[in-house]
Amino acid sequence: MSRLKNLIKFKSIKSRLMTMIALLVALACLSLTAVSYLMARDAMIKQIDESMSSQTMQTRRIIEERV
């Protein structure tokens, strides 16, 4: 743990500020990635649901025509 603290020692407030800004930007990028993944997943699930419901409707029509 002390090695990690030695790596993170800052010589000036400016370098500490720049590091915090870089970490915030990285966190924002990760958040955007997660949000875009969830949106794409939801869109895919919705598309699959629509496809399955249209197939179900077609199957019902075929069954009704035969009966």
PDB file of N, CA, C and O in Angstrom:
ATOM      1  N   MET A   1       0.822  -1.197   0.000  1.00  0.00           N
ATOM      2  CA  MET A   1       0.000   0.000   0.000  1.00  0.00           C
ATOM      3  C   MET A   1       0.862   1.255   0.000  1.00  0.00           C
ATOM      4  O   MET A   1       0.504   2.259  -0.616  1.00  0.00           O
ATOM      5  N   SER A   2       1.996   1.201   0.688  1.00  0.00           N
ATOM      6  CA  SER A   2       2.866   2.375   0.737  1.00  0.00           C
ATOM      7  C   SER A   2       3.465   2.658  -0.640  1.00  0.00           C
ATOM      8  O   SER A   2       3.704   3.815  -0.985  1.00  0.00           O
ATOM      9  N   ARG A   3       3.709   1.603  -1.431  1.00  0.00           N
ATOM     10  CA  ARG A   3       4.214   1.818  -2.793  1.00  0.00           C
ATOM     11  C   ARG A   3       3.194   2.568  -3.633  1.00  0.00           C
ATOM     12  O   ARG A   3       3.544   3.461  -4.404  1.00  0.00           O
ATOM     13  N   LEU A   4       1.918   2.194  -3.474  1.00  0.00           N
ATOM     14  CA  LEU A   4       0.861   2.873  -4.207  1.00  0.00           C
ATOM     15  C   LEU A   4       0.792   4.336  -3.802  1.00  0.00           C
ATOM     16  O   LEU A   4       0.630   5.212  -4.651  1.00  0.00           O
ATOM     17  N   LYS A   5       0.914   4.601  -2.513  1.00  0.00           N
ATOM     18  CA  LYS A   5       0.891   5.992  -2.056  1.00  0.00           C
ATOM     19  C   LYS A   5       2.077   6.766  -2.608  1.00  0.00           C
ATOM     20  O   LYS A   5       1.941   7.943  -2.942  1.00  0.00           O
ATOM     21  N   ASN A   6       3.238   6.128  -2.710  1.00  0.00           N
ATOM     22  CA  ASN A   6       4.407   6.803  -3.274  1.00  0.00           C
ATOM     23  C   ASN A   6       4.207   7.115  -4.751  1.00  0.00           C
ATOM     24  O   ASN A   6       4.686   8.138  -5.242  1.00  0.00           O
ATOM     25  N   LEU A   7       3.498   6.233  -5.464  1.00  0.00           N
ATOM     26  CA  LEU A   7       3.241   6.492  -6.880  1.00  0.00           C
ATOM     27  C   LEU A   7       2.279   7.664  -7.075  1.00  0.00           C
ATOM     28  O   LEU A   7       2.349   8.375  -8.078  1.00  0.00           O
ATOM     29  N   ILE A   8       1.384   7.857  -6.109  1.00  0.00           N
ATOM     30  CA  ILE A   8       0.354   8.875  -6.262  1.00  0.00           C
ATOM     31  C   ILE A   8       0.774  10.214  -5.653  1.00  0.00           C
ATOM     32  O   ILE A   8       0.001  11.171  -5.704  1.00  0.00           O
ATOM     33  N   LYS A   9       1.959  10.306  -5.085  1.00  0.00           N
ATOM     34  CA  LYS A   9       2.403  11.574  -4.517  1.00  0.00           C
ATOM     35  C   LYS A   9       2.487  12.635  -5.608  1.00  0.00           C
ATOM     36  O   LYS A   9       2.986  12.386  -6.705  1.00  0.00           O
ATOM     37  N   PHE A  10       1.993  13.807  -5.284  1.00  0.00           N
ATOM     38  CA  PHE A  10       1.971  14.904  -6.254  1.00  0.00           C
ATOM     39  C   PHE A  10       2.952  15.986  -5.818  1.00  0.00           C
ATOM     40  O   PHE A  10       3.095  16.282  -4.632  1.00  0.00           O
ATOM     41  N   LYS A  11       3.615  16.559  -6.798  1.00  0.00           N
ATOM     42  CA  LYS A  11       4.577  17.604  -6.491  1.00  0.00           C
ATOM     43  C   LYS A  11       3.911  18.973  -6.396  1.00  0.00           C
ATOM     44  O   LYS A  11       4.414  19.878  -5.731  1.00  0.00           O
ATOM     45  N   SER A  12       2.782  19.109  -7.066  1.00  0.00           N
ATOM     46  CA  SER A  12       2.116  20.416  -7.039  1.00  0.00           C
ATOM     47  C   SER A  12       0.603  20.235  -7.066  1.00  0.00           C
ATOM     48  O   SER A  12       0.087  19.160  -7.371  1.00  0.00           O
ATOM     49  N   ILE A  13      -0.077  21.303  -6.743  1.00  0.00           N
ATOM     50  CA  ILE A  13      -1.543  21.280  -6.775  1.00  0.00           C
ATOM     51  C   ILE A  13      -2.025  21.145  -8.221  1.00  0.00           C
ATOM     52  O   ILE A  13      -3.057  20.525  -8.477  1.00  0.00           O
ATOM     53  N   LYS A  14      -1.285  21.720  -9.154  1.00  0.00           N
ATOM     54  CA  LYS A  14      -1.678  21.638 -10.564  1.00  0.00           C
ATOM     55  C   LYS A  14      -1.703  20.187 -11.043  1.00  0.00           C
ATOM     56  O   LYS A  14      -2.640  19.782 -11.731  1.00  0.00           O
ATOM     57  N   SER A  15      -0.701  19.414 -10.694  1.00  0.00           N
ATOM     58  CA  SER A  15      -0.679  18.010 -11.126  1.00  0.00           C
ATOM     59  C   SER A  15      -1.802  17.229 -10.452  1.00  0.00           C
ATOM     60  O   SER A  15      -2.387  16.338 -11.067  1.00  0.00           O
ATOM     61  N   ARG A  16      -2.109  17.550  -9.198  1.00  0.00           N
ATOM     62  CA  ARG A  16      -3.215  16.899  -8.507  1.00  0.00           C
ATOM     63  C   ARG A  16      -4.537  17.233  -9.194  1.00  0.00           C
ATOM     64  O   ARG A  16      -5.385  16.359  -9.375  1.00  0.00           O
ATOM     65  N   LEU A  17      -4.711  18.498  -9.574  1.00  0.00           N
ATOM     66  CA  LEU A  17      -5.926  18.932 -10.255  1.00  0.00           C
ATOM     67  C   LEU A  17      -6.063  18.256 -11.620  1.00  0.00           C
ATOM     68  O   LEU A  17      -7.148  17.806 -11.988  1.00  0.00           O
ATOM     69  N   MET A  18      -4.964  18.186 -12.364  1.00  0.00           N
ATOM     70  CA  MET A  18      -4.996  17.553 -13.682  1.00  0.00           C
ATOM     71  C   MET A  18      -5.342  16.066 -13.557  1.00  0.00           C
ATOM     72  O   MET A  18      -6.079  15.525 -14.381  1.00  0.00           O
ATOM     73  N   THR A  19      -4.813  15.418 -12.533  1.00  0.00           N
ATOM     74  CA  THR A  19      -5.119  14.007 -12.319  1.00  0.00           C
ATOM     75  C   THR A  19      -6.596  13.821 -11.988  1.00  0.00           C
ATOM     76  O   THR A  19      -7.231  12.894 -12.492  1.00  0.00           O
ATOM     77  N   MET A  20      -7.140  14.681 -11.159  1.00  0.00           N
ATOM     78  CA  MET A  20      -8.561  14.581 -10.816  1.00  0.00           C
ATOM     79  C   MET A  20      -9.430  14.815 -12.049  1.00  0.00           C
ATOM     80  O   MET A  20     -10.435  14.129 -12.232  1.00  0.00           O
ATOM     81  N   ILE A  21      -9.054  15.776 -12.897  1.00  0.00           N
ATOM     82  CA  ILE A  21      -9.816  16.032 -14.123  1.00  0.00           C
ATOM     83  C   ILE A  21      -9.745  14.817 -15.042  1.00  0.00           C
ATOM     84  O   ILE A  21     -10.753  14.432 -15.636  1.00  0.00           O
ATOM     85  N   ALA A  22      -8.572  14.212 -15.166  1.00  0.00           N
ATOM     86  CA  ALA A  22      -8.423  13.023 -16.010  1.00  0.00           C
ATOM     87  C   ALA A  22      -9.273  11.874 -15.488  1.00  0.00           C
ATOM     88  O   ALA A  22      -9.887  11.147 -16.270  1.00  0.00           O
ATOM     89  N   LEU A  23      -9.311  11.708 -14.169  1.00  0.00           N
ATOM     90  CA  LEU A  23     -10.139  10.649 -13.593  1.00  0.00           C
ATOM     91  C   LEU A  23     -11.625  10.918 -13.823  1.00  0.00           C
ATOM     92  O   LEU A  23     -12.385   9.988 -14.094  1.00  0.00           O
ATOM     93  N   LEU A  24     -12.043  12.168 -13.717  1.00  0.00           N
ATOM     94  CA  LEU A  24     -13.440  12.511 -13.976  1.00  0.00           C
ATOM     95  C   LEU A  24     -13.811  12.265 -15.438  1.00  0.00           C
ATOM     96  O   LEU A  24     -14.906  11.783 -15.727  1.00  0.00           O
ATOM     97  N   VAL A  25     -12.912  12.592 -16.352  1.00  0.00           N
ATOM     98  CA  VAL A  25     -13.171  12.347 -17.775  1.00  0.00           C
ATOM     99  C   VAL A  25     -13.270  10.847 -18.040  1.00  0.00           C
ATOM    100  O   VAL A  25     -14.134  10.402 -18.796  1.00  0.00           O
ATOM    101  N   ALA A  26     -12.393  10.075 -17.422  1.00  0.00           N
ATOM    102  CA  ALA A  26     -12.453   8.615 -17.593  1.00  0.00           C
ATOM    103  C   ALA A  26     -13.756   8.061 -17.041  1.00  0.00           C
ATOM    104  O   ALA A  26     -14.360   7.174 -17.646  1.00  0.00           O
ATOM    105  N   LEU A  27     -14.193   8.573 -15.904  1.00  0.00           N
ATOM    106  CA  LEU A  27     -15.461   8.132 -15.321  1.00  0.00           C
ATOM    107  C   LEU A  27     -16.636   8.502 -16.223  1.00  0.00           C
ATOM    108  O   LEU A  27     -17.568   7.715 -16.383  1.00  0.00           O
ATOM    109  N   ALA A  28     -16.595   9.685 -16.808  1.00  0.00           N
ATOM    110  CA  ALA A  28     -17.665  10.100 -17.722  1.00  0.00           C
ATOM    111  C   ALA A  28     -17.699   9.196 -18.951  1.00  0.00           C
ATOM    112  O   ALA A  28     -18.777   8.824 -19.414  1.00  0.00           O
ATOM    113  N   CYS A  29     -16.546   8.845 -19.476  1.00  0.00           N
ATOM    114  CA  CYS A  29     -16.497   7.950 -20.643  1.00  0.00           C
ATOM    115  C   CYS A  29     -17.062   6.580 -20.298  1.00  0.00           C
ATOM    116  O   CYS A  29     -17.808   5.999 -21.086  1.00  0.00           O
ATOM    117  N   LEU A  30     -16.713   6.067 -19.136  1.00  0.00           N
ATOM    118  CA  LEU A  30     -17.251   4.773 -18.722  1.00  0.00           C
ATOM    119  C   LEU A  30     -18.762   4.845 -18.547  1.00  0.00           C
ATOM    120  O   LEU A  30     -19.473   3.903 -18.901  1.00  0.00           O
ATOM    121  N   SER A  31     -19.253   5.944 -18.010  1.00  0.00           N
ATOM    122  CA  SER A  31     -20.702   6.102 -17.834  1.00  0.00           C
ATOM    123  C   SER A  31     -21.406   6.138 -19.180  1.00  0.00           C
ATOM    124  O   SER A  31     -22.445   5.502 -19.358  1.00  0.00           O
ATOM    125  N   LEU A  32     -20.845   6.879 -20.128  1.00  0.00           N
ATOM    126  CA  LEU A  32     -21.450   6.949 -21.464  1.00  0.00           C
ATOM    127  C   LEU A  32     -21.444   5.581 -22.135  1.00  0.00           C
ATOM    128  O   LEU A  32     -22.407   5.203 -22.802  1.00  0.00           O
ATOM    129  N   THR A  33     -20.365   4.852 -21.956  1.00  0.00           N
ATOM    130  CA  THR A  33     -20.294   3.509 -22.528  1.00  0.00           C
ATOM    131  C   THR A  33     -21.369   2.607 -21.935  1.00  0.00           C
ATOM    132  O   THR A  33     -22.029   1.858 -22.655  1.00  0.00           O
ATOM    133  N   ALA A  34     -21.538   2.684 -20.629  1.00  0.00           N
ATOM    134  CA  ALA A  34     -22.551   1.852 -19.975  1.00  0.00           C
ATOM    135  C   ALA A  34     -23.954   2.231 -20.445  1.00  0.00           C
ATOM    136  O   ALA A  34     -24.780   1.356 -20.704  1.00  0.00           O
ATOM    137  N   VAL A  35     -24.222   3.519 -20.554  1.00  0.00           N
ATOM    138  CA  VAL A  35     -25.547   3.970 -20.990  1.00  0.00           C
ATOM    139  C   VAL A  35     -25.814   3.542 -22.421  1.00  0.00           C
ATOM    140  O   VAL A  35     -26.910   3.077 -22.734  1.00  0.00           O
ATOM    141  N   SER A  36     -24.827   3.692 -23.294  1.00  0.00           N
ATOM    142  CA  SER A  36     -25.042   3.296 -24.695  1.00  0.00           C
ATOM    143  C   SER A  36     -25.227   1.786 -24.812  1.00  0.00           C
ATOM    144  O   SER A  36     -26.012   1.325 -25.640  1.00  0.00           O
ATOM    145  N   TYR A  37     -24.521   1.018 -24.001  1.00  0.00           N
ATOM    146  CA  TYR A  37     -24.708  -0.435 -23.997  1.00  0.00           C
ATOM    147  C   TYR A  37     -26.131  -0.795 -23.573  1.00  0.00           C
ATOM    148  O   TYR A  37     -26.786  -1.626 -24.203  1.00  0.00           O
ATOM    149  N   LEU A  38     -26.600  -0.161 -22.500  1.00  0.00           N
ATOM    150  CA  LEU A  38     -27.948  -0.467 -22.016  1.00  0.00           C
ATOM    151  C   LEU A  38     -29.009  -0.062 -23.027  1.00  0.00           C
ATOM    152  O   LEU A  38     -29.998  -0.772 -23.207  1.00  0.00           O
ATOM    153  N   MET A  39     -28.813   1.071 -23.689  1.00  0.00           N
ATOM    154  CA  MET A  39     -29.784   1.508 -24.699  1.00  0.00           C
ATOM    155  C   MET A  39     -29.805   0.538 -25.880  1.00  0.00           C
ATOM    156  O   MET A  39     -30.874   0.204 -26.390  1.00  0.00           O
ATOM    157  N   ALA A  40     -28.636   0.089 -26.310  1.00  0.00           N
ATOM    158  CA  ALA A  40     -28.568  -0.859 -27.426  1.00  0.00           C
ATOM    159  C   ALA A  40     -29.201  -2.192 -27.035  1.00  0.00           C
ATOM    160  O   ALA A  40     -29.898  -2.815 -27.836  1.00  0.00           O
ATOM    161  N   ARG A  41     -28.955  -2.621 -25.805  1.00  0.00           N
ATOM    162  CA  ARG A  41     -29.543  -3.871 -25.332  1.00  0.00           C
ATOM    163  C   ARG A  41     -31.068  -3.780 -25.276  1.00  0.00           C
ATOM    164  O   ARG A  41     -31.769  -4.707 -25.682  1.00  0.00           O
ATOM    165  N   ASP A  42     -31.570  -2.664 -24.772  1.00  0.00           N
ATOM    166  CA  ASP A  42     -33.021  -2.486 -24.704  1.00  0.00           C
ATOM    167  C   ASP A  42     -33.641  -2.455 -26.098  1.00  0.00           C
ATOM    168  O   ASP A  42     -34.712  -3.020 -26.317  1.00  0.00           O
ATOM    169  N   ALA A  43     -32.965  -1.795 -27.039  1.00  0.00           N
ATOM    170  CA  ALA A  43     -33.479  -1.743 -28.407  1.00  0.00           C
ATOM    171  C   ALA A  43     -33.503  -3.145 -29.021  1.00  0.00           C
ATOM    172  O   ALA A  43     -34.447  -3.503 -29.725  1.00  0.00           O
ATOM    173  N   MET A  44     -32.469  -3.930 -28.754  1.00  0.00           N
ATOM    174  CA  MET A  44     -32.421  -5.288 -29.290  1.00  0.00           C
ATOM    175  C   MET A  44     -33.529  -6.152 -28.690  1.00  0.00           C
ATOM    176  O   MET A  44     -34.178  -6.922 -29.397  1.00  0.00           O
ATOM    177  N   ILE A  45     -33.736  -6.020 -27.393  1.00  0.00           N
ATOM    178  CA  ILE A  45     -34.801  -6.790 -26.739  1.00  0.00           C
ATOM    179  C   ILE A  45     -36.160  -6.390 -27.308  1.00  0.00           C
ATOM    180  O   ILE A  45     -37.007  -7.246 -27.560  1.00  0.00           O
ATOM    181  N   LYS A  46     -36.364  -5.100 -27.509  1.00  0.00           N
ATOM    182  CA  LYS A  46     -37.634  -4.629 -28.065  1.00  0.00           C
ATOM    183  C   LYS A  46     -37.848  -5.185 -29.477  1.00  0.00           C
ATOM    184  O   LYS A  46     -38.953  -5.597 -29.830  1.00  0.00           O
ATOM    185  N   GLN A  47     -36.780  -5.191 -30.275  1.00  0.00           N
ATOM    186  CA  GLN A  47     -36.876  -5.714 -31.634  1.00  0.00           C
ATOM    187  C   GLN A  47     -37.203  -7.209 -31.612  1.00  0.00           C
ATOM    188  O   GLN A  47     -38.019  -7.674 -32.408  1.00  0.00           O
ATOM    189  N   ILE A  48     -36.584  -7.953 -30.721  1.00  0.00           N
ATOM    190  CA  ILE A  48     -36.857  -9.382 -30.613  1.00  0.00           C
ATOM    191  C   ILE A  48     -38.305  -9.614 -30.186  1.00  0.00           C
ATOM    192  O   ILE A  48     -38.984 -10.495 -30.713  1.00  0.00           O
ATOM    193  N   ASP A  49     -38.773  -8.805 -29.219  1.00  0.00           N
ATOM    194  CA  ASP A  49     -40.166  -8.932 -28.772  1.00  0.00           C
ATOM    195  C   ASP A  49     -41.135  -8.667 -29.915  1.00  0.00           C
ATOM    196  O   ASP A  49     -42.111  -9.399 -30.081  1.00  0.00           O
ATOM    197  N   GLU A  50     -40.878  -7.628 -30.704  1.00  0.00           N
ATOM    198  CA  GLU A  50     -41.754  -7.313 -31.836  1.00  0.00           C
ATOM    199  C   GLU A  50     -41.737  -8.432 -32.862  1.00  0.00           C
ATOM    200  O   GLU A  50     -42.774  -8.794 -33.417  1.00  0.00           O
ATOM    201  N   SER A  51     -40.562  -8.972 -33.109  1.00  0.00           N
ATOM    202  CA  SER A  51     -40.443 -10.066 -34.062  1.00  0.00           C
ATOM    203  C   SER A  51     -41.207 -11.297 -33.585  1.00  0.00           C
ATOM    204  O   SER A  51     -41.909 -11.947 -34.359  1.00  0.00           O
ATOM    205  N   MET A  52     -41.060 -11.605 -32.308  1.00  0.00           N
ATOM    206  CA  MET A  52     -41.763 -12.771 -31.772  1.00  0.00           C
ATOM    207  C   MET A  52     -43.268 -12.554 -31.780  1.00  0.00           C
ATOM    208  O   MET A  52     -44.021 -13.490 -32.050  1.00  0.00           O
ATOM    209  N   SER A  53     -43.721 -11.342 -31.490  1.00  0.00           N
ATOM    210  CA  SER A  53     -45.168 -11.104 -31.477  1.00  0.00           C
ATOM    211  C   SER A  53     -45.737 -11.166 -32.891  1.00  0.00           C
ATOM    212  O   SER A  53     -46.859 -11.636 -33.084  1.00  0.00           O
ATOM    213  N   SER A  54     -44.973 -10.696 -33.888  1.00  0.00           N
ATOM    214  CA  SER A  54     -45.470 -10.795 -35.264  1.00  0.00           C
ATOM    215  C   SER A  54     -45.508 -12.253 -35.719  1.00  0.00           C
ATOM    216  O   SER A  54     -46.417 -12.649 -36.449  1.00  0.00           O
ATOM    217  N   GLN A  55     -44.536 -13.047 -35.299  1.00  0.00           N
ATOM    218  CA  GLN A  55     -44.556 -14.472 -35.636  1.00  0.00           C
ATOM    219  C   GLN A  55     -45.725 -15.164 -34.953  1.00  0.00           C
ATOM    220  O   GLN A  55     -46.358 -16.044 -35.537  1.00  0.00           O
ATOM    221  N   THR A  56     -46.006 -14.775 -33.737  1.00  0.00           N
ATOM    222  CA  THR A  56     -47.147 -15.354 -33.010  1.00  0.00           C
ATOM    223  C   THR A  56     -48.448 -15.019 -33.719  1.00  0.00           C
ATOM    224  O   THR A  56     -49.322 -15.874 -33.862  1.00  0.00           O
ATOM    225  N   MET A  57     -48.575 -13.775 -34.162  1.00  0.00           N
ATOM    226  CA  MET A  57     -49.793 -13.369 -34.876  1.00  0.00           C
ATOM    227  C   MET A  57     -49.942 -14.163 -36.177  1.00  0.00           C
ATOM    228  O   MET A  57     -51.045 -14.589 -36.520  1.00  0.00           O
ATOM    229  N   GLN A  58     -48.835 -14.361 -36.901  1.00  0.00           N
ATOM    230  CA  GLN A  58     -48.895 -15.135 -38.140  1.00  0.00           C
ATOM    231  C   GLN A  58     -49.315 -16.574 -37.848  1.00  0.00           C
ATOM    232  O   GLN A  58     -50.121 -17.153 -38.576  1.00  0.00           O
ATOM    233  N   THR A  59     -48.766 -17.144 -36.784  1.00  0.00           N
ATOM    234  CA  THR A  59     -49.127 -18.511 -36.415  1.00  0.00           C
ATOM    235  C   THR A  59     -50.608 -18.597 -36.062  1.00  0.00           C
ATOM    236  O   THR A  59     -51.283 -19.550 -36.450  1.00  0.00           O
ATOM    237  N   ARG A  60     -51.116 -17.607 -35.328  1.00  0.00           N
ATOM    238  CA  ARG A  60     -52.545 -17.603 -34.975  1.00  0.00           C
ATOM    239  C   ARG A  60     -53.417 -17.516 -36.218  1.00  0.00           C
ATOM    240  O   ARG A  60     -54.436 -18.200 -36.310  1.00  0.00           O
ATOM    241  N   ARG A  61     -53.025 -16.682 -37.174  1.00  0.00           N
ATOM    242  CA  ARG A  61     -53.801 -16.560 -38.416  1.00  0.00           C
ATOM    243  C   ARG A  61     -53.839 -17.885 -39.169  1.00  0.00           C
ATOM    244  O   ARG A  61     -54.883 -18.295 -39.677  1.00  0.00           O
ATOM    245  N   ILE A  62     -52.687 -18.548 -39.235  1.00  0.00           N
ATOM    246  CA  ILE A  62     -52.625 -19.834 -39.936  1.00  0.00           C
ATOM    247  C   ILE A  62     -53.518 -20.852 -39.245  1.00  0.00           C
ATOM    248  O   ILE A  62     -54.247 -21.592 -39.906  1.00  0.00           O
ATOM    249  N   ILE A  63     -53.465 -20.892 -37.920  1.00  0.00           N
ATOM    250  CA  ILE A  63     -54.298 -21.840 -37.175  1.00  0.00           C
ATOM    251  C   ILE A  63     -55.772 -21.525 -37.371  1.00  0.00           C
ATOM    252  O   ILE A  63     -56.580 -22.435 -37.558  1.00  0.00           O
ATOM    253  N   GLU A  64     -56.135 -20.235 -37.328  1.00  0.00           N
ATOM    254  CA  GLU A  64     -57.537 -19.850 -37.501  1.00  0.00           C
ATOM    255  C   GLU A  64     -58.033 -20.193 -38.905  1.00  0.00           C
ATOM    256  O   GLU A  64     -59.186 -20.585 -39.081  1.00  0.00           O
ATOM    257  N   GLU A  65     -57.158 -20.044 -39.904  1.00  0.00           N
ATOM    258  CA  GLU A  65     -57.556 -20.372 -41.278  1.00  0.00           C
ATOM    259  C   GLU A  65     -57.811 -21.870 -41.430  1.00  0.00           C
ATOM    260  O   GLU A  65     -58.718 -22.272 -42.158  1.00  0.00           O
ATOM    261  N   ARG A  66     -57.039 -22.676 -40.765  1.00  0.00           N
ATOM    262  CA  ARG A  66     -57.175 -24.132 -40.897  1.00  0.00           C
ATOM    263  C   ARG A  66     -58.361 -24.667 -40.107  1.00  0.00           C
ATOM    264  O   ARG A  66     -58.918 -25.709 -40.453  1.00  0.00           O
ATOM    265  N   VAL A  67     -58.747 -23.971 -39.060  1.00  0.00           N
ATOM    266  CA  VAL A  67     -59.839 -24.478 -38.206  1.00  0.00           C
ATOM    267  C   VAL A  67     -61.186 -24.039 -38.714  1.00  0.00           C
ATOM    268  O   VAL A  67     -62.210 -24.375 -38.119  1.00  0.00           O
TER     269      VAL A  67
END
